[in-house]
Amino acid sequence: MKLALIATPHTHPTCPPLGPAILSAYLQKKMPYIKVSVFDLSLNYYLSSFDKIKEGIFSFRLYKWDEKTTARNLEQAVSFFKSWHPNHRSLKEYHHWATIFLSFENIFNAFMAEMARKALVGQSIPKRIETFFEDLIQPVLAARPDLVGFSILYQQQVVFAALLAKLIKKRMKVKIVAGGAKISVMIAPEKLLTTPLVQENEDAPEILLKEVFDYLISGEGELALYYLCQAENSADLANVPNLIYFNGNNLRINPLAIAETDILPYPDFSDFKLENYLTPEPVLPIMTSRGCPWRKCTFCTHHHSYLGYRTRRIEDCVAEIKFLQKQYGCSLFYFYDEMISPLRFKKLAGQIIDEGLMIHYGAYAKPVKKFSPDLCKLIQRSGCRVLQWGVEAASQRILDLMCKGTDIQEVEKVLIHATQAGMYNLIFILFGFPSETTEELQQSLTFVDRNRENIHALCAGTFVLTEGSQIHMEPEKFFIRQIQEPIKSPILYPVLDYDVSQGMTTKETREHFNANQKFLNGIPLSRRLGTYREHLLIYGARHNAAKRNEKIIGYLPITPEIKQTTSLSIIRNLNT
């Protein structure tokens, strides 16, 4: 039995994926007689695109540069990411190159997603792009797997996974399963198999994803893949937990099950070329728990990925860090827990200190009163350099409507405590929550301005109504009077539009958000550090403390005009 696990394009190429690494380790431990190969096709997608652009096979323009200048600057941006040391290269310089790279990602990925969609439904695409996708799957074909598994974390990966699965099936007879967070958070993931990708009024043949995916796994993948690898016939599929599949013309949805977290082996990153990620040194992901201990935020669906909240023993987590540090020579880690509570953080930090580990790390947390000055100092002593806080809004009414369980005055104090302890704060701000007024939006802007010395990176965006959230299930409680179905394919474009009975419209929110971009860009060290969070960790871990208050000026912004010009350029040059 040979199994190929695939990390699907595209996620930022700054860190190896955790899910396939855990699944690979689990299956190798439980089934040492099978061959498991892991392929980060997301990283390969980027590396291949860099080569194609450098060689002139893909030629396009960013900003007002010509093709050669664009290619040269993209190559310099990649080189900068891989060699950047915060003490030797200024933050202004980082922001410049990170802005160029983000421009490339925004435009190139959107264009390639459209090309993948067209190829998926049988429409013609340029030969060079068709070859690009076919080349991506060659390592998978060479492994000659009996089963291929696609890990899909985000919506934008669905179309790429479907196309690559289609190409693999075209080249070899193999069963293909798709799983991951994106599928797990869906209310009805079986719709991926049963809903046509093309609407009736679109000039393209209709396609169902059951033609490319034989199975879906909803929820956690360890037990599902373990039993799926042992299934010898269609009757055995009934015993595979979390599996969604067709038995003839009949759709089957099997009961959910999970593996105990304390028996899971350490993730196996041996199939990943860590030196190829766009960081000067590797950053490895780790999880000490699954699920969210709060599970009440009305806009969130992340916790649907897991059946409840479960934690691992702190001693086992620290032992894993020691193993990964020794095995891969890594001293930078990002905790991917949905959030770490104050009490658990205290135990974790204390254990790291007691074990004498010399590491630096980042983590997600909820800004509540229990993150006292003393606790923040303990966390910093253990090596934490970045804390990511879900602030979301500064209006207490909006926070209560979100059911965040936070007090905005306490949030402000927590940011001060973390800064004074020597850590960097990355905060998440959400504009346009249903019924939010312009005055309440201004409260969030004022909050950011007032706390600019304690906000080092910012991830700001506008509210998106997500299928399966409490807001989606009970819209009337959130002043939503109507929800419109997507005009395009609800599988590839599932964003829900809506009308509110009070507060700003979505259009007004977007206008306010766009009007304040200059202000938002000027608050943190660099807005790009909120996008490339592994870089923020590197900055926090390696930057001289004496330069802690470094600011940037004169950065190169990405304006809507530049985006439009660039988009037209790439389409003109690649679509030939």
ABEGO torsion letter per residue (X at the ends): XBBBBBBBOBBBBABBBAAAAAAAAAAAAABAABBBBBBBAAAAAAAAAAAAAAAGABBBBBEABBAAAAAAAAAAAAAAAAABBAAABBAAAAAAAAAAAAAAAAAAAAAAAAAAAAAAAGBBBBAAAAAAAAAAAAAAAAAGBABBBBBBABAAAAAAAAAAAAAAAAABBBBBBBBEAAAAABABAAAAAABBABBAABBBBBBBAAAABABBBBEBAAAAAAAAAABABAAAAAABBGBBBBBEABBBBBBBBBBBAAABBBBBAAABBAAABBBABBBBBBBABBEBAAGABAABAAAAABBEBBBBBAAAAAAAAAAAAAAAGBABBBBABABBBAAAAAAAAAAAAAAGBBBBBBBBBBBBAABBAAAAAAAAAAGBABBBBBAGBABAAAAAAAGAGBBAAAAAAAAAAAAAAGBBBBBBBBBGBBGBBAAAAAAAAAAAAAAAAABABBBBBBBBBBBGBAAAABAAAAGBABBBBBABBAAABABBBBBBABEBBAAAAAAAAAAAAAAAAAABABAAAAABAAAAAAAAAABBAAAAABBBBGBBBBBAAAAAAAAAAAAAAAAX
